[in-house]
Amino acid sequence: MQVYKCKSCGANDFSEVNGQLVCNYCGTSYIAEKKVETHQDTQISINGDVAVLLDKIKADPTHAQRYVNLILDIDPTNQQVLKYLS
């Protein structure tokens, strides 16, 4: 909850009237600010990326080393990629 302070009288007691904040002491009205959400929960799954790269190794063996390196950059402990190391 955001705390507002009236610029005219310094009070912090407001009522909302027709989408505006109105100071209960002096009657000064303000446009209420909309709260902007700055944090979003995100979830990153490296398993999907690794699976795609493993499929590319099988489909394009001439560039397998490139895909192996990408997998190791994403997941250095990946055991599936060991058989493709040269």
C-alpha positions, 0 to 999 in steps of 0.5 A, spaced: 500 500 500 502 506 497 502 512 502 500 519 499 502 526 502 498 532 500 502 537 497 498 543 499 497 541 507 501 535 508 496 530 510 496 523 509 488 522 509 485 521 502 479 518 500 478 516 493 472 519 489 471 518 481 478 515 480 481 521 484 484 521 491 481 527 495 485 530 501 480 529 507 483 536 510 483 541 504 480 538 499 485 538 494 485 532 489 490 528 485 490 523 480 491 516 483 497 513 480 497 506 478 502 501 481 506 498 476 508 491 477 516 491 476 517 483 478 515 477 475 516 470 477 520 467 471 522 460 471 527 457 466 528 450 465 535 448 462 532 441 461 528 443 454 534 447 451 539 441 453 534 436 450 533 440 443 541 440 443 541 433 444 536 432 438 540 437 434 547 432 435 543 426 432 540 430 426 546 434 424 553 430 426 557 434 422 556 440 427 555 435 433 561 438 437 558 445 437 552 443 440 556 439 445 560 445 447 553 449 447 550 443 452 556 444 456 556 451 457 548 450 459 550 444 464 557 443 465 555 436 469 551 433 463 552 426 463 549 424 456 553 429 452 560 425 454 559 420 449 559 425 444 566 428 446 572 427 441 
